[in-house]
Amino acid sequence: MSNKDNGKQSNYDIKVYSEIFRVLSNPIRLQIYLEFIEKYGVGKTYHCELRQANDGHCQFEMAQRLNIAPSTLSHHMKELKTIGLIKINRNGRHLTIEVDDRSIKLLKKFIG
């Protein structure tokens, strides 16, 4: 994703940025993304264990804080993952979530 010599963004850059901003334009997704950045930092992994609903596991607690259903949270997390803003890995009942530092670099590049 490089700028052309004349300083203008390439068509590819424009498409990538528009997708990032489309995903982050949803207030819930933006809140989730910012919470991961603020609480856990960039490039650091957040670990949680998936268990039954209402037993204090990470996904249920976050959904409660956001006043949404856990399934809605999962949908938003998938959107953030698909565009490359976060990385999610699941190993059995264990989930690791990480803010992708490449997304932060892209946003910094956009801001200039």
C-alpha positions in Angstrom: 0.0 0.0 0.0 2.2 2.7 -1.2 1.5 6.3 -2.1 2.2 7.4 -5.6 5.1 9.8 -6.0 2.8 12.7 -6.3 1.5 12.2 -2.8 -2.0 10.9 -3.7 -3.4 7.7 -2.4 -3.6 4.8 -4.8 -7.0 3.3 -5.7 -6.0 0.3 -3.6 -5.3 2.4 -0.6 -8.6 4.2 -1.0 -10.5 0.9 -1.0 -8.7 -0.4 2.0 -9.2 2.8 4.0 -12.9 3.0 3.0 -13.4 -0.6 4.2 -11.7 0.1 7.5 -13.8 3.2 8.1 -16.9 1.4 7.0 -16.3 -1.3 9.7 -15.4 1.3 12.4 -18.3 3.5 11.5 -20.5 1.2 13.6 -20.5 2.5 17.1 -20.4 -0.9 18.7 -17.5 -2.1 16.6 -15.6 1.1 17.3 -16.2 0.7 21.0 -15.0 -3.0 20.9 -11.9 -2.0 18.9 -11.0 0.9 21.2 -11.6 -1.2 24.3 -9.1 -3.8 23.1 -6.6 -1.0 22.3 -7.1 0.7 25.7 -7.3 -2.3 27.9 -4.8 -4.7 26.3 -2.7 -2.6 24.0 -1.5 -3.2 20.5 0.3 -6.4 19.7 -0.5 -7.9 23.1 -2.7 -11.0 23.3 -5.9 -11.1 25.3 -6.7 -14.6 26.5 -10.1 -15.9 27.6 -11.9 -19.2 28.0 -15.2 -19.9 26.4 -17.7 -21.4 28.8 -21.5 -21.4 29.2 -23.3 -18.1 29.0 -23.9 -16.2 32.3 -20.9 -17.7 34.1 -18.5 -14.7 33.8 -16.6 -15.6 30.7 -15.0 -12.9 28.7 -17.4 -12.7 25.8 -20.5 -12.6 28.0 -19.0 -9.9 30.2 -18.1 -7.7 27.2 -21.5 -8.2 25.7 -23.1 -7.2 29.0 -21.0 -4.0 29.2 -22.0 -3.1 25.6 -25.6 -4.1 26.3 -25.8 -6.5 23.4 -26.3 -10.2 23.0 -23.1 -12.4 22.9 -24.1 -13.5 19.4 -24.1 -9.8 18.3 -20.7 -9.4 19.9 -19.5 -12.4 17.9 -20.8 -10.8 14.7 -19.0 -7.5 15.3 -15.8 -9.3 16.3 -15.9 -11.3 13.0 -16.2 -8.0 11.1 -13.2 -6.6 12.9 -11.3 -9.7 12.2 -12.3 -9.9 8.5 -11.0 -6.4 7.8 -7.8 -7.1 9.7 -8.3 -4.9 12.7 -8.0 -7.7 15.2 -6.7 -11.3 15.1 -8.7 -14.0 16.7 -7.5 -17.5 17.3 -9.5 -20.3 18.8 -8.0 -23.5 20.3 -10.8 -25.6 21.7 -12.4 -23.5 24.5 -9.6 -21.0 24.6 -9.7 -17.8 22.6 -6.9 -15.3 22.0 -7.6 -11.8 20.6 -5.0 -9.3 19.5 -5.2 -5.9 18.0 -3.3 -6.2 14.7 -0.5 -3.7 14.8 -0.6 -3.5 11.0 -4.0 -1.9 11.3 -2.7 0.8 13.6 0.2 1.5 11.2 -2.3 1.9 8.4 -4.4 4.3 10.4 -1.3 6.3 11.3 -0.3 6.4 7.7 -3.8 7.7 6.8 -3.7 10.4 9.4 -0.2 11.3 8.2 
